[in-house]
Amino acid sequence: MERGIVILGKLARSALRSQRIPQINHPLAPEIHFKRQHSRSGSDCKEIWEMLSQLPLFAGGEIVRGFGRGSKELGIPTANFPLEVVKSLPESLPTGAYYGWANVDNGPVHKMVLSVGWNPFYNNKERSVETHMLHDFNCDLYGQTLKICIVGYLRPERSFDSLESLIAAIRGDIEQAKASLDEADKAKLKEAPYFTEKLCSSK
Ligand SMILES: Cc1cc2nc3c(=O)[nH]c(=O)nc-3n(C[C@H](O)[C@H](O)[C@H](O)COP(=O)(O)O)c2cc1C
């Protein structure tokens, strides 16, 4: 199996068309949010808004080892994508916390939260895409295939004064994700054919 496989927008849109799934309405207006957080210029905000309006995005690939801090330090284990998958996501996808649906090896689809970025609290040197599934697997998932559907955006990534504050922020993301994914238009994406299809390589 290819390590890095990603299927984006086009497939998502055709899946949506075939299922008559309505476009997603975002829970907050990222344009306003980004202006407040980062004082971005008007054109930057427009690009971010345009990028987020491409959601949902579907992506998949093998689960690889991260730094292992998610389970050891945070008590919030994450499944990491290999660099090939990270690089195949649009560079313009804003860094931050997202929510959506995910499954492992075409199994049951679960709610998830996702981090896209450099983890400023840890000052990572590479952009990473890490998925925390709202399900207790009780085993290592390394080497298995993770598929995700990025449904909505929660907040920009940031650094924190303490580990406790980072954990509290992610716990807040999880609560928001749970509620948002219960909304009918977002819940429908759990049934997307992508989650049971064979993955095709982008290469
Ligand atoms: C929903 C979510 C939001 C996150 N937000 C941030 C953030 O704002 N800042 C940050 O430095 N790291 C953030 N992280 C990333 C964690 O720091 C990361 O999952 C942790 O370092 C574990 O990474 P590792 O498995 O590669 O060791 C977030 C993770 C998740 C799942």
The ligand as an SDF file (V2000), in Angstrom:
LIG
                    3D

 31 33  0  0  0  0  0  0  0  0999 V2000
   -8.0350   19.3910   18.1750 C   0  0  0  0  0  0  0  0  0  0  0  0
   -6.5830   19.6810   18.4240 C   0  0  0  0  0  0  0  0  0  0  0  0
   -6.1810   20.9980   18.6020 C   0  0  0  0  0  0  0  0  0  0  0  0
   -4.8460   21.2920   18.8440 C   0  0  0  0  0  0  0  0  0  0  0  0
   -4.4770   22.5940   19.0170 N   0  0  0  0  0  0  0  0  0  0  0  0
   -3.1800   22.9080   19.2550 C   0  0  0  0  0  0  0  0  0  0  0  0
   -2.7730   24.2610   19.4310 C   0  0  0  0  0  0  0  0  0  0  0  0
   -3.5730   25.2030   19.3880 O   0  0  0  0  0  0  0  0  0  0  0  0
   -1.4520   24.5000   19.6680 N   0  0  0  0  0  0  0  0  0  0  0  0
   -0.5270   23.4960   19.7150 C   0  0  0  0  0  0  0  0  0  0  0  0
    0.6460   23.7770   19.9210 O   0  0  0  0  0  0  0  0  0  0  0  0
   -0.8740   22.1980   19.5420 N   0  0  0  0  0  0  0  0  0  0  0  0
   -2.1780   21.8830   19.3070 C   0  0  0  0  0  0  0  0  0  0  0  0
   -2.5610   20.5820   19.1130 N   0  0  0  0  0  0  0  0  0  0  0  0
   -1.5410   19.5690   18.8660 C   0  0  0  0  0  0  0  0  0  0  0  0
   -1.0330   18.8730   20.0890 C   0  0  0  0  0  0  0  0  0  0  0  0
   -0.0270   19.6590   20.6390 O   0  0  0  0  0  0  0  0  0  0  0  0
   -0.4740   17.5550   19.5410 C   0  0  0  0  0  0  0  0  0  0  0  0
   -1.5720   16.7190   19.2630 O   0  0  0  0  0  0  0  0  0  0  0  0
    0.4730   16.9280   20.4850 C   0  0  0  0  0  0  0  0  0  0  0  0
    1.6610   17.6750   20.4480 O   0  0  0  0  0  0  0  0  0  0  0  0
    0.7680   15.4810   20.1480 C   0  0  0  0  0  0  0  0  0  0  0  0
    1.5280   15.3770   18.9970 O   0  0  0  0  0  0  0  0  0  0  0  0
    2.3630   14.0390   18.7260 P   0  0  0  0  0  0  0  0  0  0  0  0
    1.4100   12.8840   18.7090 O   0  0  0  0  0  0  0  0  0  0  0  0
    3.0350   14.2590   17.3980 O   0  0  0  0  0  0  0  0  0  0  0  0
    3.3790   13.8810   19.8320 O   0  0  0  0  0  0  0  0  0  0  0  0
   -3.8820   20.2530   18.9090 C   0  0  0  0  0  0  0  0  0  0  0  0
   -4.3100   18.9120   18.7330 C   0  0  0  0  0  0  0  0  0  0  0  0
   -5.6320   18.6210   18.4990 C   0  0  0  0  0  0  0  0  0  0  0  0
   -6.0590   17.1960   18.3220 C   0  0  0  0  0  0  0  0  0  0  0  0
  1  2  1  0
  2  3  1  0
  2 30  2  0
  3  4  2  0
  4  5  1  0
  4 28  1  0
  5  6  2  0
  6  7  1  0
  6 13  1  0
  7  8  2  0
  7  9  1  0
  9 10  1  0
 10 11  2  0
 10 12  1  0
 12 13  2  0
 13 14  1  0
 14 15  1  0
 14 28  1  0
 15 16  1  0
 16 17  1  0
 16 18  1  0
 18 19  1  0
 18 20  1  0
 20 21  1  0
 20 22  1  0
 22 23  1  0
 23 24  1  0
 24 25  2  0
 24 26  1  0
 24 27  1  0
 28 29  2  0
 29 30  1  0
 30 31  1  0
M  END
$$$$
